[in-house]
Amino acid sequence: LSARQALADLAHFIRYLKSNEDDLSNSKIILTGASYSGSLVAWFAKLYPDLMDAGWASSAPIVAKLNFFGE
């Protein structure tokens, strides 16, 4: 999957659980991640701000560099 597809899947999963599980309908959604998964948290917050209550993105590279050669 692309990152956008993975985020759409997560959005669908959250909506499904909140609408089909009575115990989860009022649950808070908090996403965390580091590195690539941190980027996903930040991108999810931008694309689906209504579906999450808080997020923590540690060491998240927001802008990916193609052919990055670092020291």
C-alpha positions in Angstrom: 0.0 0.0 0.0 1.0 3.6 -0.4 1.1 5.8 2.7 -2.2 7.5 1.6 -3.9 4.0 1.2 -2.6 3.0 4.7 -4.0 6.2 6.2 -7.4 5.6 4.5 -7.5 2.1 5.8 -6.8 3.4 9.3 -9.6 6.0 9.0 -12.0 3.3 7.8 -10.9 1.0 10.8 -11.5 3.8 13.3 -14.9 4.7 11.8 -15.9 1.0 11.7 -15.0 0.4 15.3 -16.7 3.5 16.6 -19.9 2.8 14.8 -20.1 -1.0 15.4 -18.8 -1.4 18.9 -20.9 0.2 21.5 -18.1 0.3 24.1 -15.9 2.2 21.7 -18.3 4.8 20.3 -17.0 7.6 22.6 -13.4 6.4 22.8 -10.5 8.9 22.3 -8.1 8.1 19.5 -4.5 8.8 20.2 -1.9 7.9 17.6 1.9 7.5 18.3 4.8 6.8 16.1 8.5 7.2 15.6 10.4 7.7 12.3 8.2 6.5 9.4 5.2 5.7 11.6 5.6 9.2 13.1 5.2 10.6 9.6 2.1 8.6 9.3 0.7 10.1 12.5 1.4 13.6 11.2 -0.1 12.9 7.8 -3.1 11.3 9.4 -3.6 14.4 11.6 -3.6 16.6 8.4 -5.9 14.4 6.4 -8.3 13.2 9.1 -8.3 15.7 12.0 -11.8 14.8 12.9 -10.9 11.2 13.6 -8.1 11.6 16.2 -7.9 13.4 19.5 -4.1 13.5 20.0 -1.0 12.4 18.3 2.7 12.1 19.0 5.2 11.9 16.1 8.8 11.4 17.2 11.7 11.9 14.7 9.1 12.0 11.9 10.6 12.9 8.5 7.7 14.9 7.0 9.2 15.6 3.6 10.8 12.4 2.1 14.0 12.8 0.1 14.6 10.5 -2.9 18.1 9.1 -3.1 19.2 10.6 0.2 22.9 10.1 0.9 23.7 11.2 4.5 26.7 10.9 6.6 
